[in-house]
C-alpha cells in the first residue's frame, strides 16, 4: 500500500541485532534507495523472515530471538514514508524455534508461521497469527511433522507459501526422521 519494499535482517556488524530497512524502487532507472535502518530486536536474531499483511497494511517479521532463549518471536511493523516503526515483540513459541518461515493467507487474513519446535524434539510445527493494530496474537500450534524437521541444508528458513487459487498453505521441509528427504504438506487455516 506504500509502494515500498522492506528488508529484515540480522546485522552482523552490530552484535547480530535484528534490523529492518525500507526501500523505494525507481522504475525509471531500475534503482533502489533506502531509508535509515531501524532496530526491531536488540538481541542476537536469527532465521528472520518478513511477510506483508495486506488486510491490515502491516509488515510482520518472525524470527528466532537468541537473546531470549531462542524463542520464536514476531513483531508488527508499520511503514511510513521511508521508515518503519514497530509494536512490541510477541513470543509465539516459548521454546527454541528454528527455520522460521511465514506467509500471509489472504483468504482468512492470517499470518501462518512454520518452524522447528526444539522444545518438542524438533517437530515441524505451524501456528496462525492475527494482526490487530500494531500487535499480533496467536492461536494453538499444530504439528505438521512428528519428527525432527529442518530446512534441509544450512541455516535457511522453511519454504512456505500461500496458494490463492485453492486457499491453502504449502510448507516444504526436510524430514530428518525419513533420512532428510524433502517433503511438502498442505495446510488449511
C-alpha positions in Angstrom: 0.0 0.0 0.0 3.0 2.3 0.4 4.7 1.0 -2.7 7.8 0.2 -0.8 9.9 -2.9 0.0 11.0 -3.9 3.4 14.1 -6.0 4.2 14.6 -7.6 7.6 18.0 -9.0 8.6 20.5 -9.8 11.2 23.2 -7.1 11.4 26.5 -8.9 11.8 28.2 -5.5 12.2 26.1 -4.7 15.3 26.1 -7.8 17.6 23.7 -9.6 15.3 20.7 -7.4 16.2 17.5 -7.6 14.2 17.2 -4.7 11.8 14.8 -3.6 9.1 15.0 -1.0 6.3 12.6 0.4 3.8 13.5 0.6 0.1 12.0 2.7 -2.6 12.3 1.5 -6.2 12.7 4.0 -9.0 11.3 2.3 -12.1 12.8 5.0 -14.4 16.3 3.7 -13.9 15.7 0.4 -12.1 17.4 1.6 -8.9 16.5 1.4 -5.3 17.2 3.8 -2.4 16.9 3.1 1.3 15.8 5.0 4.4 17.5 4.5 7.7 17.8 1.1 9.4 15.5 0.5 12.4 16.2 -2.0 15.1 13.3 -4.4 16.0 15.3 -6.7 18.3 18.2 -5.7 20.4 19.4 -9.3 20.9 21.0 -11.8 18.7 18.5 -12.5 16.0 18.2 -15.4 13.5 16.0 -17.0 10.9 14.5 -13.7 10.1 11.5 -13.7 7.7 9.2 -10.9 6.7 5.7 -11.0 5.3 3.2 -8.4 4.3 -0.4 -8.5 5.8 -2.4 -6.8 3.0 -5.6 -6.7 5.0 -4.0 -4.6 7.7 -1.3 -3.0 5.6 1.3 -4.1 8.1 4.6 -5.9 7.9 5.1 -8.9 10.2 8.7 -10.1 11.0 9.1 -13.6 12.5 12.5 -14.7 13.9 14.4 -16.7 16.4 15.3 -14.5 19.4 18.6 -15.9 20.5 18.8 -13.2 23.2 15.6 -14.7 24.7 16.3 -18.4 25.0 15.9 -18.8 21.1 12.1 -18.3 21.4 10.0 -18.0 18.3 9.0 -14.3 18.1 7.1 -12.0 15.9 6.7 -8.2 15.7 4.4 -5.9 13.6 5.8 -3.1 11.6 4.2 0.0 10.1 5.7 1.7 7.1 5.5 5.4 6.9 7.4 7.2 4.1 10.9 5.7 4.0 10.9 4.5 7.6 9.2 1.7 9.7 8.1 1.6 13.3 7.3 -1.4 15.4 4.9 -2.6 18.1 6.0 -4.9 20.9 7.7 -8.2 20.4 5.3 -11.2 20.8 6.5 -14.8 21.6 4.6 -17.4 19.6 6.7 -20.4 20.9 8.2 -20.4 24.4 10.9 -22.9 23.3 13.8 -22.7 20.9 12.4 -22.3 17.4 14.4 -22.7 14.2 14.0 -22.5 10.4 11.2 -19.9 11.0 9.2 -19.1 7.9 5.9 -17.2 7.3 3.3 -16.5 4.7 0.1 -14.5 4.5 -3.2 -16.3 4.0 -5.3 -13.7 2.1 -8.5 -15.7 2.2 -8.5 -15.7 6.0 -6.4 -12.6 6.6 -4.0 -14.5 8.8 -0.2 -15.0 9.1 0.9 -18.6 9.1 4.3 -19.4 10.7 6.2 -22.7 10.3 9.1 -23.6 12.5 11.0 -26.5 14.1 10.0 -26.7 17.8 13.1 -27.7 19.7 11.0 -27.9 22.9 9.1 -30.8 21.2 12.0 -32.9 19.7 12.3 -30.5 16.7 8.9 -31.4 15.3 7.7 -29.4 12.4 5.0 -27.0 13.7 2.8 -24.3 12.4 0.8 -21.6 14.1 -1.7 -18.9 13.0 -1.3 -15.3 13.8 -3.9 -12.4 13.7 -2.7 -8.8 13.4 -4.6 -6.2 15.3 -3.3 -2.6 15.2 0.4 -2.8 15.9 0.3 -6.2 17.7 -0.2 -9.9 16.8 -1.9 -12.7 18.7 -1.5 -16.4 18.0 -3.7 -19.5 18.1 -2.8 -23.0 19.1 0.3 -24.6 17.5 -0.2 -27.6 15.3 2.4 -30.3 14.5 2.7 -31.0 10.7 5.6 -33.4 11.0 6.1 -35.5 14.2 9.9 -36.0 13.7 13.0 -33.8 13.7 12.2 -31.3 10.9 14.7 -29.0 9.3 15.0 -26.8 6.2 17.3 -29.4 4.7 20.6 -27.6 4.2 22.2 -24.9 6.2 20.7 -22.2 8.3 17.8 -21.4 6.0 14.1 -20.9 6.6 11.3 -23.3 5.8 9.7 -22.8 2.4 6.2 -21.7 3.0 3.7 -20.2 0.5 0.0 -19.4 0.1 -1.9 -20.9 -2.8 -4.6 -18.3 -3.5 -6.5 -20.4 -6.1 -7.1 -23.2 -3.6 -6.8 -21.1 -0.4 -4.2 -23.4 1.1 -0.8 -23.0 2.7 2.0 -25.2 1.5 5.1 -25.9 3.7 8.3 -27.5 2.3 10.7 -29.1 4.7 13.3 -31.9 5.3 12.1 -34.8 7.4 15.1 -36.0 9.3 13.0 -38.9 10.6 12.9 -40.1 6.9 16.6 -39.7 6.2 16.4 -36.0 5.4 14.2 -36.4 2.4 12.3 -33.4 1.2 8.5 -33.2 1.7 5.7 -30.8 1.2 2.5 -30.6 3.1 -0.8 -28.7 2.6 -2.4 -26.8 5.4 -5.8 -25.3 5.8 -6.5 -22.4 8.1 
